[in-house]
């Protein structure tokens, strides 16, 4: 029998009293919940993250795409927040805490999927919240920006980088050396930073799906 999905809008109330809009897709028998951390200049509406989310939903993962910043925080007067990894990581922790208070979602093992600067925030949040985050996937990420938090990450971590994204690939190789958890670097030949080449994002989605299948624990 096909699995039924409930799709709905949600608002996270952050620790500093801000509301962040998001969208939840939850199947009736979810195998886990993936929280998406977008990069600078993007949002919960990122078409690349939505493609990956749709691929995860097809195999019964619940997904939660949300904005890390309010419109005011993302304005020209506050551009520093877009690259403030500590601030963004705390917003991801706010999101995980929000999930834990939702009856429909609270029992789900959580994974993070981060892109660009969102990947650094996801790794830092996973280091700060080790008992609640079970896997991390980075797409074209800047894990190096997580800095001293990298050796503290316990969640199995997959770094996905385009082979033609040479500078970011080198930064990912350096970050991989600092991670002490289960880890892997997957390079998609010929892909650039945004994975705009034919089939590149589909490869990202396949790699992410398998990583979460392998590393999120089963639950009742």
N, C-alpha and C positions, 0 to 999 in steps of 0.2 A: 504493500500500500504506500503511495507517495507520502513523503513527510510534509506536514503543513507548517507554514512559516507565519510568524506574527511580525509585522514590520511596523515600527512606531517611532515617533519623535520623542526625544528625551532631553532634559536639561540637567547638567551637572551643576550642583552648587559647590563651588570651590571653598577651600579653607579660608580664603580671604573675602568670601561673600560675593563672588562673581558668578554669573550664570553662563554656562557654555553649552550651546546647542549641539545636538548630535542625533544620529539615527541608529536604531537597533534593529537587527534582523535576527530572530530567534526561532529555530525549528522546534517542533514538539519534542524531539528527543536529541537535543544538542549533545555533541561529543566534546565541547569546550567552547570557550569564548575568546575571540581575538580582538584586541583593542588596537586601533590604528593611530599612529602618531605621524602626522603630515610634516613635510619640510617647510622651510621658510618660503613665503610667497604663495603658499597653498592653503588648503582648508579641508574640511570634511567632504567637500564636493570634488576633491581631486579625482579626475577620471582614471588615473593609473591605480590609485588605491581602491577605487570602486571596482575596477576589473578584477583585482586580486581578491577583494571581498566576495564578489560574485562566485569566483572559483571555489572559495572556501565554503560558501553557503551550499554549493552543489553537493558537498560531501558532509553536510550536516554540522558544520561549525556555525555557531552564533557569531555575529560581528557587531562591532560598535565603532562607528566613525564619528568623530566629534572635533570641534574646533578647540585648539589649545589656547587661543587668545580671544578676547572680546574684540569687537571692531575698534573700540577706542585704543586698546592695547596694541593693536596692529597698525595704528595710524602712523603717519610720518613723525609725529612728535614722540613716539615711543618705540622706534625701530630697534633700539637696543634689546628689547624684550624678545624679538624674533630670534636672536642669536644667544639668548641667555639660557644655557642648557640647564643650569640648576633650577631656574624658574619653570622651564618647560617640564622637567622631570617631576617637579612637585605637582604640576597639573595632571600628569599621568598617574601619579599616586592618588590624587583626588578622584580620578576616574575609576581606579581600581577599588577605592574605598566606597564610591557610590555604588558600584556593581555589587559589592558585598552586602549592601542594604536593600537590594531588589530581590524579592522572593523568587522571581522567575529565573534570575541569573546567579544568585548567591552561591549555588553549589557547583558552578562551572569552574574547572581549572582555566586559568587565564594565561594567554600568550600575548606578547606585544609584536606588532609589525610596524617598523619605523622606516621612514624614507628621509634621506638627506640629514638635516639637523635633527629631525624627529628620531632618527636611529640612535643618535648620541643620547637624547633625552630618555629613550626607551631603555638603553643599557644602564644609565645612571639610576633610573627608577627601579630597574630590576635589582641593582646592587643595594639600594636602600630598602627594598621591599622583598627580601629573598624568599620568604615563606609563602608568598602569594603569586609569584610570577614563575611559570614553569618552562617557558621557552621564549626566545627572541629571534626575529628575522629582520635583517637590515637590507633594504633595497637602495643601492646607490648611496649608501649612508656615509656619514662622517663619524664613525665610532671613535676616531682619535679625539674628538671634542669631548668625550666622556672622561678623558684624562685619568686621574688617579683612581677613578671608580672602576676602571676596566678589570684590574686583578680581583676585585671584590664581587664580580658577577658570578653567580652560581648557575643561573639558568642556561641550558644548552643554547648556543648562539650560532646562527647561520648568517654569514655575510655574503650578499649577492652583489656582484659588481660587473659592469660592462667591460669587456676586454679593451675597448677603445677609449675608455674613461681612465686614461693612464695615471693622472695625478691622484685621483681618488682611489684607484686600485693600489697604488703604492702606500697610501695612508691606511688602507684596509689591511694590507700585509703587515704593516707596523703594529696596528691595533691587535691583530690576531695573535701576535707574539706576546702581548701583554695579558690576554685573556687566559685564565687558568681553568675555565670550565670546559665541558664538552664543546667543541667548536669546529667550524668548517668554513672555508672560503670557496665559493662557487663563482667562477668567471664565465660569463656568457660571451663567447667569441663575437667580435665585431660590434657589440652593443655600445652605445654612448650613454651619457649620464641619465637621460630620461627614458632609455629603453624604447626609443621611437621606431626602431627598425622592425621589419615584419617578423612577427613571431617572438620577439624578445620578451615582451611582457607576459606572454603565455608561458614562456620558460620560467620566468620569475614565479608565476602563480603555481606551476607544477612543483618547483623546488620548495616553495613555502608550504604548500599543502603536505608534502611528504615529511617535512621537518616537524610540523605540528602534529601530524599523525604519529610520528615516531617518539615524540618527546612530551606531549601532554598526557598526563596520567588518566586512566579510565576513572569514571566516577559513577555512583549510584544514581 
